[in-house]
Amino acid sequence: MRIVFMGTPDFAVPSLEAVANAFEVCRVVTRPDAVRGRGKRLEPSPVKAKALELGLSVAETNRMTPEVIDQIRALGADLCVVAAYGCILPDALLELFPLGCINVHASLLPRWRGAAPIQRAVLAGDELVGASIMEVVHELDAGAYCAQVSTAAAGKTSVELLDEVGRLGAAALVDAINDIAAGTATWTQQDETLVTYAHKIDKAEMRLDAAGSATDNVRRVLASTDAAPARCAVAGKGVRLMHAATCDDSVAQGHVVVSHGRVVLGCADGALEVLEVKPDGKRQMAASAWAAGLRGDDLAWERV
């Protein structure tokens, strides 16, 4: 079976590896090299880097132009596999493949269609997250799915969950492709009454807030990423919370208690213990190390 694979970020790499190990990948389509990280240098997407490592043919594009579609048509592929490619696929492309076009979507559809399903699930306190192997259709993430896999979300960061779900989805993807090729795949239509949308995370949503609940603030910490970090100001200085947990300490809203290497922030309905931080302009460190530099008997924290 000849497959065109489309993907860009780390989440898509396990799916590319799995498909390349089981089938013939005749072309990998990914987003062009971009400035990533702090080096301010052009770097290939994770999918491009893996494809080159595997010796696969790579095409880079931001848009599915008629010229790109013609190039893909000439490949004579049987199936298209998409995993977080980052580009709307026009109907003219979807019609090229005899076995259709399928997507590895990082949610348990119909919950969390859209751009940030794992982070939205963490922010909402979902017990389970997962991946759906779904048919790509004109409407956003609205296609029927033929497989779903899930894992517990409690206590895991969105970065950890993206990695775990990416690997689970990759294994389910290979089985789904085999079923599609054999004509034995069973498709489930999404219940439109249960649809929720995972809109892109805004940085403002991730700001920690003493007027909010301890649970909601901890969820922000778990859901945070480099692009949208969970931040606040403690004693007037900005800091990103890397890890935190709710605790039973009694601390007034907006107050900070530092004791025996522990740092506890008072929220509207309880408190959270800071476990790991990255103060502005400094390295990431354990809360116990950070606590040694916090001085004063009346420390406060606030939204920034």
C-alpha positions, 0 to 999 in steps of 0.5 A: 500500500502506498501512503502519503503522510502529512504531519509537522510536530513531535506528536506526529513522529510516532505515527510516521515511524509506525506507518513507515515500518508497516507500509510504503510511504511514498511522500511525507508532506510537512510545514516548511522549516521555521524559527523554533526555540531560542536559537532564532535559527531555521529548523526543520519540523520534527516530522521532516527530521524523522522522515530524512532519518528514515530516507523518505521523500519530503515535500514542504508547504504551508498551503495545498495549492493546485500545483502541490495537489497535482504533485501528490496526484502523480504519486498514485497513493492509495491512502493519505494519513494526517497527524497534526499537519497544521493546514486545511486540506481542500476537497480536491486533495481528499478526493485523490485517494481510493482508500480515503484520508484519515487523521490521528486526532488527539481527543476522544471525539466528539469531545474536543474537536480543534487545535488544542484538545489535550490542553483543553482536556487538562484544563477541564479536568477530564479523567481520560484523554486519547486519540481517534482515528477518523476520516478527514472531511470538509468540516473540522474534525467532524468525520466518522472514527474507526478506532479510539484509544485512551489513557488516564489524565490525572496528574500528567502534564499536557506535554506528557500526555501529548507524548503518550497519546501520540504513541497510543495513536500510532499503534492504533493507526497501523491496525486501522489502516490494515482494517481499512485495506481489508474492508473490515473497518467499522466506522462510528458517526460522531454524535453532534449533540456531544461536540465540544471545541478545543480552541487554541490556548491564549496566554491570558488563560494560563495566568495563575489567579489567587481569586481562582480555585486551587484546582483550577490553578493546578490544572493551568500548571499541568496544561501549560507549555512554553508557548502558553506558560502558567505564570504569576508574580510572587513577592513582585517578581514573575515566575513560571510554575512548572509543577504544582499540586493542591494541598491541605495547608490553610493559607489566606487568599493571595498570601504565600507561606514559606516553611521548611523548603516548601512554598504554598500559595493561598487561593480562593478555596484552598491552597497549592504547593509549588513543586518546581519553578522557573523564575524570570531570567533564571534556570528551572529549579526545585521549589526548595531551592527557590524558597531559600531566596524568598524573604519577608513575613508578609509575602503575597502573590498575584496575577501578571 
